[in-house]
Amino acid sequence: MTYRIYIRWPDQRVTDKTVTENSAVATTAHEALTSQAESLRARGALGIAFTEDGKQISYTELNQDPAGRRSN
């Protein structure tokens, strides 16, 4: 299994990408990024993706305000 964890930006680029076959490393990388969610949101990031073998297992959407409405 291959895990990918990364930040997605409005121009569809990705940063802070971790690719690993180790689930513990993947979980740690995901937790590290989600702990920065507010800062990433303030910088304009769209979301944090976590995939396993190309299938999304988690996506933290960052372009919403705390009430759940999309920001424009």
Number of C-alpha atoms within 10 A of each C-alpha: 9 14 21 20 27 21 25 20 18 11 8 9 9 16 12 12 16 15 16 16 13 11 13 10 14 21 13 12 20 22 13 11 19 19 10 10 19 12 13 19 16 10 10 15 22 20 23 24 21 23 17 18 11 11 11 13 11 13 15 15 17 25 20 14 12 8 6 10 9 11 10 6
